[in-house]
Amino acid sequence: MTEPKHRIRAVHTDSTVTVYQAYAPEIGLPAAREGRFPAVWKRNRMTWIKPSFLWMMYRCGWGTKEGQETVLAVQITREGFEWALEHACLSHYEQGLHGDRATWKRRLRRAPARVQWDPERDLRLQPLSHRSLQLGLAGEAARLYADEWIVSITDVTPLAHAVHAQVRSGDLDIARQLLPRERPYPMNDELLAHLHQ
């Protein structure tokens, strides 16, 4: 089955959606232990959440990049996730989607969230033809994420290393079986209309 260019794929339940982030151990380990981010986590900075496990692996190098050694699966409320998408602005100007560049810039400045659609990745972290959602949270959205939307935080670094080991040894079928079961996220297309053409 051909994938549409823009679609959110995620592990989700009736009430939650799982997103991924990677942090240095001094943030990631206490976050997983306590189920919330520690005081050193900055609420006034943009934080990017990713529903795609393999895109997170691409970004953090399977949990080997400096400052990204602890990979977290953060389960958040679907209500919060959808609020962020509804209030998001695309991170780049697209003619035909935005009235003009100045209007887009004004919207981007005001938006508490921003969206990027980057090529999804395969097990070898090579780009695929369809896109994966990255959702940046700032200001109000970052505070809501940290203080209200989080249901649980799990350290999935061992999973990242296990999948990577299978990929390195060429056992892609085993690696694929270990991956989180991501499926299309059931969201009304109209709610994403302002985020892609």
C-alpha positions as CSV (number, residue, x, y, z in Angstrom):
1,M,0.0,0.0,0.0
2,T,1.4,3.4,-1.0
3,E,1.9,5.8,1.9
4,P,0.5,9.3,1.5
5,K,3.2,12.0,1.6
6,H,1.9,13.5,4.9
7,R,0.5,11.2,7.5
8,I,1.0,11.0,11.3
9,R,2.1,7.5,12.3
10,A,2.4,6.7,16.0
11,V,1.9,4.2,18.8
12,H,-1.5,5.3,20.2
13,T,-4.4,4.2,22.3
14,D,-7.9,5.7,22.7
15,S,-6.5,8.4,25.0
16,T,-2.8,8.6,24.5
17,V,-0.1,9.0,21.8
18,T,3.6,8.1,22.2
19,V,6.3,10.6,21.1
20,Y,10.1,10.3,21.4
21,Q,12.8,12.5,22.6
22,A,16.5,12.0,23.4
23,Y,18.4,13.7,26.2
24,A,21.6,13.6,28.1
25,P,21.4,11.1,31.1
26,E,21.1,13.9,33.6
27,I,17.7,14.9,32.2
28,G,16.6,11.6,30.6
29,L,17.2,9.2,33.5
30,P,15.4,11.3,36.2
31,A,12.6,12.0,33.8
32,A,12.0,8.2,33.2
33,R,12.4,7.5,37.0
34,E,10.0,10.2,38.1
35,G,7.6,10.3,35.2
36,R,8.2,14.1,34.7
37,F,11.0,16.3,33.6
38,P,13.5,17.4,36.2
39,A,14.0,21.0,37.2
40,V,17.0,21.4,34.9
41,W,14.6,20.8,31.9
42,K,14.0,24.3,30.4
43,R,10.3,25.1,29.9
44,N,11.2,28.3,28.1
45,R,13.0,26.5,25.2
46,M,11.5,24.9,22.2
47,T,11.3,21.2,22.6
48,W,10.7,18.8,19.6
49,I,8.7,15.7,20.0
50,K,8.6,12.9,17.3
51,P,6.0,10.2,17.0
52,S,8.3,8.2,14.7
53,F,10.8,5.9,16.5
54,L,13.0,5.5,13.5
55,W,13.1,9.2,12.9
56,M,14.2,9.6,16.5
57,M,16.9,7.0,15.9
58,Y,18.1,9.0,12.9
59,R,18.2,12.1,15.0
60,C,20.0,10.7,18.0
61,G,22.2,8.1,16.2
62,W,20.5,5.2,18.0
63,G,21.2,6.9,21.3
64,T,24.9,7.4,20.7
65,K,25.1,11.2,19.9
66,E,26.5,13.4,22.7
67,G,23.7,14.8,24.8
68,Q,21.2,12.4,23.3
69,E,22.3,9.1,25.0
70,T,18.9,8.5,26.8
71,V,16.0,7.9,24.5
72,L,12.6,8.5,26.0
73,A,9.1,7.3,25.0
74,V,6.8,9.9,26.3
75,Q,3.1,9.0,26.4
76,I,1.0,12.1,26.3
77,T,-2.8,12.7,26.1
78,R,-4.3,12.8,22.6
79,E,-6.1,15.9,23.7
80,G,-2.8,17.7,24.3
81,F,-1.2,16.4,21.1
82,E,-4.2,17.5,19.0
83,W,-4.3,20.9,20.7
84,A,-0.7,21.4,19.7
85,L,-1.4,20.5,16.1
86,E,-4.4,22.8,15.9
87,H,-2.3,25.7,17.3
88,A,0.8,24.9,15.3
89,C,2.3,26.8,12.3
90,L,4.3,25.2,9.6
91,S,8.0,25.9,10.3
92,H,8.7,27.1,6.8
93,Y,6.8,29.3,4.3
94,E,4.8,27.4,1.6
95,Q,3.4,29.4,-1.3
96,G,-0.3,28.5,-1.8
97,L,-0.7,27.4,1.8
98,H,0.1,30.7,3.4
99,G,-1.4,34.0,2.1
100,D,2.1,35.6,1.9
101,R,5.4,35.4,3.6
102,A,4.6,38.3,6.1
103,T,1.4,36.6,7.2
104,W,3.2,33.3,7.7
105,K,5.9,35.0,9.8
106,R,3.3,36.7,12.0
107,R,1.6,33.4,12.5
108,L,4.8,31.6,13.3
109,R,5.8,34.2,15.9
110,R,2.5,33.8,17.7
111,A,2.1,30.0,17.4
112,P,3.0,28.0,20.5
113,A,3.8,25.0,18.3
114,R,5.4,24.4,14.9
115,V,5.5,21.5,12.5
116,Q,8.1,20.1,10.2
117,W,7.6,17.2,7.8
118,D,10.9,15.4,7.3
119,P,11.5,12.3,5.3
120,E,10.6,9.1,7.3
121,R,13.5,6.7,7.8
122,D,14.0,3.0,7.2
123,L,15.9,0.6,9.5
124,R,19.2,1.7,7.9
125,L,18.0,5.3,8.6
126,Q,17.9,6.0,4.9
127,P,15.2,8.5,3.8
128,L,11.8,7.3,2.5
129,S,9.5,9.1,0.1
130,H,6.8,9.8,2.7
131,R,7.2,12.3,5.5
132,S,7.3,12.1,9.3
133,L,5.9,14.7,11.7
134,Q,8.2,16.7,14.0
135,L,6.3,18.9,16.5
136,G,8.1,21.8,18.2
137,L,6.6,23.0,21.4
138,A,7.4,26.5,22.8
139,G,5.9,28.8,25.5
140,E,2.5,27.7,26.5
141,A,2.7,24.4,24.6
142,A,6.0,23.4,26.3
143,R,4.6,24.2,29.7
144,L,1.4,22.2,29.0
145,Y,3.4,19.3,27.6
146,A,5.6,19.1,30.7
147,D,3.0,19.8,33.4
148,E,-0.3,18.5,32.0
149,W,-0.1,16.2,29.0
150,I,2.5,13.6,30.1
151,V,0.9,10.3,31.2
152,S,4.2,8.4,31.5
153,I,7.9,8.5,30.5
154,T,9.8,5.3,29.7
155,D,13.5,4.9,29.0
156,V,13.7,3.0,25.7
157,T,17.4,3.3,25.2
158,P,17.9,-0.5,25.6
159,L,15.3,-1.0,22.8
160,A,17.2,1.5,20.6
161,H,20.4,-0.4,21.2
162,A,18.8,-3.8,20.6
163,V,17.3,-2.7,17.3
164,H,20.6,-1.1,16.2
165,A,22.5,-4.3,17.1
166,Q,20.2,-6.4,14.8
167,V,20.5,-3.8,12.0
168,R,24.3,-3.9,12.3
169,S,24.3,-7.7,12.1
170,G,22.1,-7.6,9.1
171,D,19.1,-9.2,10.8
172,L,16.5,-6.7,9.5
173,D,13.5,-9.0,10.0
174,I,14.3,-9.4,13.7
175,A,15.0,-5.6,14.0
176,R,11.6,-4.9,12.4
177,Q,9.9,-7.2,14.9
178,L,11.4,-5.2,17.8
179,L,10.1,-1.9,16.5
180,P,7.2,-0.1,18.2
181,R,3.9,-0.8,16.4
182,E,3.2,2.6,14.8
183,R,0.0,3.0,12.8
184,P,-1.8,5.9,11.2
185,Y,-3.1,8.3,13.7
186,P,-6.8,8.9,13.4
187,M,-7.1,12.6,12.9
188,N,-9.5,14.6,10.8
189,D,-7.7,15.9,7.6
190,E,-9.2,19.3,8.1
191,L,-7.3,19.7,11.4
192,L,-4.0,19.2,9.5
193,A,-5.0,21.3,6.4
194,H,-3.0,24.3,7.7
195,L,0.1,22.2,8.1
196,H,0.7,20.8,4.5
197,Q,-0.6,21.1,1.0
